[in-house]
């Protein structure tokens, strides 16, 4: 996953992302390292936060631009 590189490129600490995801820092660290599966809801939040697609986060595409968002 690209979680670590996206976070580091923006000079954000793991604790800051953990707050956004409402989890502990060590839980988020396990998401980054692949020791724990990241929940879909967390992927949604991160794709919005980083303005990219879940496919990009999961390395299924190299296109960083997000898909058009669904209108509410």
Buried (B, 14 or more C-beta within 10 A) or exposed (E): BBBEEBBEEEEBEBEEBBEBBEBEBEBBBBBBEEEBEBEEEBBEBBBEBBEBBBBBBBEEEEEEEBEEEEEE
